[in-house]
């Protein structure tokens, strides 16, 4: 098969012939129809983000595919099925605290790195091997536009964070990082889940206007100034009532003060979910006041990725039309243009901008 290979950090991906993957027990092999290209992919491949990938590796996280082969223990999946390929792989030998790797992308700790040695390659290839439990049936309409449905890579992450915080219908949510690629997804998913209103702070006026135009009065945009006290007051005022939950999806370049200002708008007994990259490239750590957390009974939790069941839930939201992919701006690239796709994605990382790689289309 043909694949895009990261030979070393800082070098362009090389498209070359590599051996076809084979499915063993508990595995499937899929033909990759479309894979998402993250806006920060260039930072990963340059080494700037210091991801624990080990070249040579076929990168790429998440894909829409069609099953070619299934292992002998599959009971429902069949060759020819259209599926979503979830890259979040969990080890099978510890049910309580499984090690995790993002196949072809990242991993957590020593155990995750060991798992990545076996499930090494990702979705930037004509074929991909995955654990059976990481493959989820898609509705037929996904096959009509797989490049658009590859946005599941983004939406499943934000959905997982909202599930972690227990977002309920009618509640008010604040999305810290709302004008970004992932944050804007959280806005859309939260409203599809029934949020009463979503407070969307950001410095990009054009992005805030786009969110307001798309979602109407349930979306409360807040232009940020960079002053922590001023911004916290503005976010609280925009909610026009208590903020039940805050989800932080700010990128590594954001200061911890921006995360803190957003988190501390939450009401007494409120919830704060941390899913962003603040502090990953240095800078001040997030410092939330102990007395504020304790006396206001605040729940603060981190969430990396999502539970397996989130894949089923987000697919249902899309299949029902409750979450609409139609307004998203999608640009597709063939496998030979993978480096062009990476460059394009870096320049088009705004709300609802999607870049897809379509390996099996040439």
N, C-alpha and C positions, 0 to 999 in steps of 0.2 A: 504494500500500500504506500501511498504518498503521505507525508506528514511534514509539518513545520517544526523544526528542531532548534531549541536553544542550545547552541554549542558551548557558549560561555557568556557570562554577563558582560554587557556592553557591546555585544556583536549583534548584527541583524539576524533574525531567524532564517535558517536555511531550509528550503523545501527539498526533500530528498526521499528516496525509496527506503523504507524500513520494513522489517518483518511484520507480517500480519499477526495480530493478537489472536490467541486461542482461548476459548472459554473452558474452564475446568468446572468442578462441582461448585455450586453456589455463585456462578458467574454467567454473564451474558456478553456477547459481542454485538455492537450496533454499528450501522452505517450512520455517520454523522451528517445530518442534513444542514444544521446551523448551530453555531456556537457563539456565545456572546464574547465581545472584545471589550474589556473594561476600560474606562477612560484613563485609569492609572496603570494600564498594562506596560506602557513604556517605562515607567518608574520601576516596575518589578524586573523587567528584562535588562535594564541598565545596571541593576544592583542597588539603586538608590533606596529602595524600600527594604532591602536586606531580608528578603523572603528566603526560607530554607529550602529552595529548589537545588537539586544536584544535577548540573549538566553532565552529559547531554540528556535532555529531557524534552518530550513533547508537551508543551504547556497547554493551557486552556481550561476554563472552569465552567462546567455545565453545558448541556447541549440538548437539542431536539434531534432524535434519531429514529431509525427503524431497525428492529431487531433482525439480525442475521442468524445467530446461533444462541441457543440457551443450554445451560447445564442440565444434567440429568435430574436434578432435584427441583426444577421449576414446575409448578403445578398449574399455573394460570397463564403465564406469559408464553407467547408463541412467536416463531419466526414470522416476520412481516408486520408485527404490531408496531404502531407509532407510539413512541414513548418519550418521556422527559428523563434525562440522565442527570441525576443529582451527584455533584462532585464531593459532597460531604460524607466521607467514608469513616465509619466507626469500627473499632476493633470488636471482635466477637467473643473475646475471652475475659471480659469484665463488664458485667451488666450495669454495675453501679457507677463506675467512672471510666467509661471506654476511652481509649486513645483515639484521636481524631486526626485525619489528614484531609486536606482539600486536594483531590487527585489532580496532579498536573499544576499545582499552584502553591500550596503552603502546608504547614503541619504544626502540631502543638507538642512540644516536648520531645523527649527521647523516644517514647512509645509511638508518637505520631510519625517521627522520622523513620522508625523501623517499618511501620505500615506503608509509608511512602516508597520504601525500597521495593516493595512488591507491586503495589498499585502506583507505578511510577509516572505513567504517561496520561496526559489529559486529552482535550477535545479538538485540538488543532490538527486533526488528522482525518483521513477518510474513514477509518475504523477506530473503535474504542472498546476496551474491555472494562467492565464494571461488575461490582457485586450485584447479585440478583435483587437484593433489597433496596438498591439505589436506582431502580428503574420503575417508572410510574406511567401507566397508560394515559394517553392524551386523546381528546376528542378529534373526530375526523377533520374538523375545520383547521386544526393546527397544521395539518399536512398541506393545506392550501397556501400557507404563509409561514413556514417554519422560522424564517429569519425574525419575524415579528414576535413569535412565541418564545424565541430564545431570551427575551426579556425576563423570563421566569428566573433567570440567574439573579436578577436584581430584586424582583418583587418577592421572591421567597425569603430573602434575607430580612427585608423590612417587615414582612408578615410574621416571621419568627420572633422579631423583637416585640411586636405588638401583642402576640400571644404570651410572651414572657411577662409582659406587664399587665396582662389580664384586661386589656381594653374592652370595655362594654359599650353596647349601643347607647347613644345619647351623651356619652362622656365628652369632656373637653380634653384634647390632647395638644401638647406643644411639641413640635418637631424641631429640635436644634440641628441646624444644617439643612433646612427645608429647601433651599435653592440649589442644592447639589443633586447629582444623579441618583444617589441612593436616598437622600432625604426627601426629594420630590416623590419618589416611589412610596415612601411611608405616608405621605400626605394622601395620595390616591388610594392606597390600600386601606388606610384608616377610615376614610369616608365611605369606601365600599363596605367596610365592616359595620358601618352605622354610627360612627362618631358624630356627636352633635355639632361640634365645631373643632376646627384645627387652627391653632396659632402657628404662623409660619414666619419666623424671624430670618432676616438675611440682609446682606449689604448690596446684593445685585438687584437693582430696581427692575430691570427688564425681566428677570426671573420671577420676582415677586408679582409683577403685573401679569405674567403668563399664568401663574398659579391662580390669581384672583379671577382672571377671565375664564379659566377652565372650570373652576369649582364654585364660583358665586359666593353668596353671603355666608356659607358655612366655613369659608376660608378667611382667616383674619391675618393679613400680611403685616409685618412689623419691620420697618427699616431700622437697621442697627447703626449705632454711632461708634461703638468700640469702648464706650464708657460703661463699666459694669453696672453701676447703680442706675444710671439713666436707662440702659437697655432693659434691666430687670423690671423697672417701673413701667416701661412702655409695653413689654410683653404681658405683664399682669393686667394692665388696663385694656389691652386688645381682647383679652379673653372674655371681658364683660361678665365675670363670675369666677368661681374657683376652677383651677386647673387640676384635673384629676391625675394626669399622667404626663411625664416628659420622657421622650426618647431622644437620645443623643446619637447623631450620626455624622458628626463633624469629622473632617479628614485630618491626617497627621499634621498638616500645616497650621491648623487652628490653635489658638492659645487656650490654655486650660481655663482662663478667666471667662471665655465665652461659654464653655460648658457649665461652669459654676453659675453664671448669671441665669442661664436657662433652667438648670436643675432647681434652683432655689425659688422659682416661681410656683412650685407645686404646693397644693393645699396640705393642711394637716391630714395625716393618714394617706397622703398621696404616694405615688410610685414613680421611681426614676429608673430607666433602663439605659445602660451604657453599652453602645455597640460600635462607636466610632474609633478613630485612630489617634485621638489626642494623646500626646506623649510618646508615641512610638518612634519618633525621630528625634527625641530629646525635648528639652523645654521643661517648664514647671509641671509638677504632678498636680492632679486635681485635689484641691483641699476643700472639703466640705466641713462646715463647723459641726463638731460632735454634739454640742448642746442643741443645735437646730434639728439634727437628725433624731436625737433621743426624745426631746420634749414635744416634737411634732409627730412622733411615731411614723417617720418617713421610711419607706422601703426603697433601698438602693441595691440594684443587682446588675451584674454584667451578663451579657449574652453574646456568645460567639456562635454565629450561624443560627441553627434552628433544629427542632426535633424532626424526625422523619415524617411524622404525620402532617407537618406543615406543607409538604409537597402536595398532598392530597387536597388540603383545604384551599391552597392558592389556585390549584388547577380548577377546582369547583367554582371559585369566584370568577375566574376567567371564562369558563365554559357557560356560566349562567348569564354573562354579560354585565354582571354587577361591577366588575372591574374591566374597564374598556381599554383595549390595546390600540384601537383605531387612531386616536389622536397622536400616537407616538411617531416620532420621525426616525425612520429606519434606513440605514445605508448598509448594503451588503457587498462583500468582497469575496472573490474566489481564493482558493488556497495559494495560488501563485502570487497573489497581491497581499499576502499576510502582513508584510511590513508597511504597506500603504494603509492597511486597515488599522494598524497600531497607531500610526501617525494621525490618521483621521479621528480615531477615538479620543486621542489626547486633546485635539482641538475642538471636539464636540462633546463635551462632558456635562452639558447643562441639563435642566429638567426634561425628561422624556426624550433625550437624544440617545439613540441606540445604534451600535455598530455590531454587525454580525459577520462571521466568517462562514462560508458555505463550502466546506471541503469536497463534498461529493459532487458538486456542480462544476468543478474544475477551477 
